[in-house]
Amino acid sequence: MSLKKQFAVTLASVGLGAALIGGGTFALFTSEAQNTGNTFAAGSVEVSLDKPDGTTYFNVENIAPGDSETKTVTVKNSGTLELRYDLGVDLTGDLAAAPNGLTVKVTDKNGNEIAPGPDGNRVLAAGASEELKVTYTLPKEAGNEYQGKAATLGLQVLAEQTKNN
């Protein structure tokens, strides 16, 4: 190999080595961050009455015209989300027939009638409860056509979340 070729190969080798060494001295600053373990859990809407299904508020026998009685009913939000609820009253049977049959009225703590009627959208925060008064009345005007008749009362609480609704 000629001296010129040896010199060219040596010069190329030195240049390549210098380039590799020089490349290592031009490092960049870097950084990294992480955020892991994020979790998501859905809330719950769970409404209840203070008496479980199958346990009655009223079991009245020998009702007579002019009789009336009031019971306290507690509606509770056992869920984790604020809810809005309506109270349904289902009064059926011959004793409840118009015009002078048995009636049921539900009022809040301020005496406002909420069922049957204009209520809608009573709000309860998570863990909160509300006492309602349920009153039945057989008017004094109830005539002989109501003797021996019966009626059945069902209370139903329908609830939905208020958030994003």
Secondary structure, DSSP 8 states (H G I E B T S, - for coil): --HHHHHHHHHHHHHHHHHHHHHHHS--------------------EEESS-TT--S----S--TT-EEEEEEEEEE-SSS-EEEEEEEEEESGGG-TTTS-EEEEE-TT--EEETTT---EEE-TT-EEEEEEEEE--TT--GGGTT---EEEEEEEEEE-TT-
